[in-house]
């Protein structure tokens, strides 16, 4: 994963781009809808991976709302918003790790068919959002955090589909728990990326203020 993510001219101009704001609104609505679908399916299927992905959708919807709120603000305020999102990504990752550990100790095998169906739907939703956001992946920390979340979500959905196949083939819960752990690792690593750039941008913002 590249760390060459300093704010560029294209990132600055995109902040006032109506297309950027429109994409964020679409992404927010998609993620909110998928949270509702996945949390119900995750509980019904007893899948830690689906429940983790559902909470990720909820967190992303909140992140898109924050990005919309600070899009027209100064770099320092956008960097502060990115710092907040880095903290939420870290919290999500730690929660998923804890949930996976609990599932390892007390969980039962989830329903592979439900995992596969909902995982495929979630993948389609996240790929669509990631493609819309791709051109903004090299902007400031706030814009990059949105891209990183969408990228990680698509990767996580592929892992959920792999877990569904693993659960179906073995009849055991460990593939589901393994994927939940991978998703947690992605969230924690993504939070580090966003935090580092946001801190750099805060330093620049204070210097130029």
DAKARA-V635906 format. One line per field, one symbol per residue. burial: b if it has 9 or more other C-alpha atoms within 8 Angstrom, else e. A space follows every 10 residues. Layout:
BEGIN
burial=???
END
This chain:
BEGIN
burial=eeeebbbbee bbebbbeeeb bebbbebbbb bbebbbbbbe bbbebbbbbb bbbbbbbbbb bbbbbbbbeb beeebbbbbb bbbebbbbbb ebbbbbbebb bbbbeeeebb bbebbbebbb ebbebbbebb eebeebbbbb bbbbbbbbbb bbbbebbbbb bbbbbbbbee ebbebbbbbb bbbbbbbbeb bbbbbebbbe bbeebeeee
END
